Amino acid sequence: MNDDINFTNLCINESDKRFNSIIGHIEDMLMEDEFLRLHDEFMEKYWQEFDDTEENKFVYTDIFKEYQNTIEKYIERGLNNKLEGFCMKEFEDEMKSRQNEFDGEIFDLLSSFSDFLEFKQKFLDYKAVKEGQIIDFSNYFYISKYVGNDN
């Protein structure tokens, strides 16, 4: 039996645990009514400004900065209340270094804080739903075994 401690694995495991804990807290926050209201109000305020063209309007930059300040500050405030020593800048750096490890809606949202193209696409998708170009199924959750079952 080897009594040597592998500090590299210990640090990696602690880093992974902290990162996963942060993601878990963010997932919880994204389900809160306050966040949903804040996010929906922001999207409603600006969706008509966006056009699906390669050329970007100057107003997009202002909207992007406001989005970062509004949504990111909400998440940062919540994480500071839940996690001792939380630093948003460190978390953003870690997200960038782990970007190839993850996918899913939460990572799309987090990417929209720093990735302008992701941010713009989020608005274009929202606009397409608002204009009826695509159907929004986000409000229609159901268990498929009950669909078409007369029992």
C-alpha positions as CSV (number, residue, x, y, z in Angstrom):
1,M,0.0,0.0,0.0
2,N,1.3,3.4,-1.0
3,D,0.8,6.2,1.6
4,D,1.7,8.9,-0.8
5,I,-1.1,11.4,-1.5
6,N,-1.7,12.3,-5.1
7,F,-2.3,16.1,-4.8
8,T,-2.9,16.5,-8.5
9,N,-5.9,14.2,-8.4
10,L,-7.1,15.7,-5.1
11,C,-7.0,19.2,-6.7
12,I,-8.7,18.1,-9.9
13,N,-11.4,16.4,-7.9
14,E,-11.9,19.4,-5.7
15,S,-12.0,21.7,-8.7
16,D,-14.5,19.5,-10.4
17,K,-16.7,19.4,-7.3
18,R,-16.7,23.1,-7.0
19,F,-17.4,23.6,-10.7
20,N,-20.2,21.1,-10.6
21,S,-21.6,22.8,-7.4
22,I,-21.6,26.2,-9.2
23,I,-23.4,24.7,-12.2
24,G,-26.0,23.0,-9.9
25,H,-26.7,26.4,-8.2
26,I,-27.0,28.1,-11.5
27,E,-29.4,25.5,-12.8
28,D,-31.5,26.0,-9.6
29,M,-31.4,29.8,-10.2
30,L,-32.5,29.5,-13.8
31,M,-35.7,27.8,-12.6
32,E,-36.6,30.6,-10.1
33,D,-39.6,32.7,-11.0
34,E,-37.5,35.9,-10.4
35,F,-34.9,34.9,-13.0
36,L,-37.6,33.8,-15.5
37,R,-39.4,37.1,-15.2
38,L,-36.1,39.1,-15.5
39,H,-35.0,37.1,-18.6
40,D,-38.4,37.3,-20.3
41,E,-38.7,41.0,-19.7
42,F,-35.3,41.5,-21.2
43,M,-36.1,39.4,-24.3
44,E,-39.4,41.2,-24.7
45,K,-37.8,44.6,-24.5
46,Y,-35.3,44.0,-27.3
47,W,-36.3,41.1,-29.6
48,Q,-37.7,43.4,-32.3
49,E,-34.3,45.1,-32.7
50,F,-32.6,42.0,-34.1
51,D,-32.5,41.1,-37.8
52,D,-31.1,37.8,-39.3
53,T,-28.4,39.5,-41.4
54,E,-24.6,39.2,-41.3
55,E,-24.4,43.0,-40.6
56,N,-24.8,43.9,-37.0
57,K,-26.4,47.1,-35.8
58,F,-24.6,49.3,-33.4
59,V,-27.4,49.0,-30.9
60,Y,-26.6,45.3,-30.6
61,T,-23.5,46.2,-28.6
62,D,-25.4,48.3,-26.1
63,I,-28.1,45.5,-25.7
64,F,-25.3,42.9,-25.3
65,K,-23.7,45.0,-22.5
66,E,-27.0,45.5,-20.8
67,Y,-27.7,41.8,-21.0
68,Q,-24.4,40.9,-19.5
69,N,-24.9,43.4,-16.7
70,T,-28.5,42.4,-16.0
71,I,-28.4,38.6,-16.2
72,E,-24.8,38.0,-15.2
73,K,-25.2,40.3,-12.1
74,Y,-28.3,38.3,-11.1
75,I,-26.4,35.0,-11.3
76,E,-23.3,36.5,-9.6
77,R,-25.3,37.9,-6.8
78,G,-27.1,34.6,-6.2
79,L,-23.8,32.6,-6.3
80,N,-22.1,35.0,-3.9
81,N,-25.0,34.3,-1.5
82,K,-24.6,30.6,-1.8
83,L,-20.9,30.0,-2.3
84,E,-18.2,31.4,-0.1
85,G,-15.4,33.0,-2.1
86,F,-17.2,32.8,-5.4
87,C,-15.6,34.9,-8.2
88,M,-17.4,35.4,-11.5
89,K,-14.3,36.1,-13.4
90,E,-12.6,32.9,-12.3
91,F,-15.8,31.0,-13.1
92,E,-16.0,32.5,-16.6
93,D,-12.3,31.6,-17.2
94,E,-13.0,28.0,-16.1
95,M,-16.1,27.9,-18.3
96,K,-13.9,28.8,-21.3
97,S,-11.3,26.2,-20.4
98,R,-14.1,23.5,-20.2
99,Q,-16.2,24.6,-23.1
100,N,-15.5,21.4,-25.0
101,E,-16.6,19.2,-22.1
102,F,-20.2,20.4,-21.9
103,D,-23.3,21.0,-23.8
104,G,-26.9,21.8,-23.1
105,E,-29.1,24.7,-22.4
106,I,-27.3,26.0,-19.3
107,F,-24.0,26.2,-21.2
108,D,-25.7,28.0,-24.1
109,L,-27.1,30.5,-21.7
110,L,-23.7,31.0,-20.0
111,S,-22.0,31.3,-23.4
112,S,-24.3,34.1,-24.3
113,F,-22.7,36.2,-21.6
114,S,-19.3,36.3,-23.4
115,D,-20.1,35.1,-27.0
116,F,-21.8,37.8,-29.0
117,L,-22.8,35.5,-31.8
118,E,-24.4,33.1,-29.3
119,F,-26.2,36.1,-27.8
120,K,-27.5,37.3,-31.2
121,Q,-28.7,33.8,-32.1
122,K,-30.6,33.6,-28.8
123,F,-32.5,36.8,-29.9
124,L,-33.0,35.6,-33.4
125,D,-34.5,32.3,-32.1
126,Y,-36.8,34.3,-29.8
127,K,-37.8,36.5,-32.6
128,A,-38.6,33.6,-34.8
129,V,-40.9,32.2,-32.1
130,K,-42.6,35.6,-31.5
131,E,-43.2,36.0,-35.3
132,G,-44.6,32.4,-35.6
133,Q,-41.8,31.2,-37.8
134,I,-41.1,28.3,-35.5
135,I,-43.2,26.7,-32.8
136,D,-42.1,27.2,-29.1
137,F,-42.6,23.9,-27.3
138,S,-41.0,25.1,-24.1
139,N,-44.5,25.6,-22.4
140,Y,-45.7,22.1,-23.5
141,F,-44.2,19.6,-21.2
142,Y,-45.9,16.2,-21.1
143,I,-45.1,12.6,-20.4
144,S,-45.2,10.8,-23.8
145,K,-46.7,7.6,-22.4
146,Y,-50.0,9.5,-21.7
147,V,-50.3,10.9,-25.2
148,G,-52.7,8.8,-27.2
149,N,-53.4,6.4,-24.4
150,D,-57.0,6.0,-23.5
151,N,-56.3,4.2,-20.2
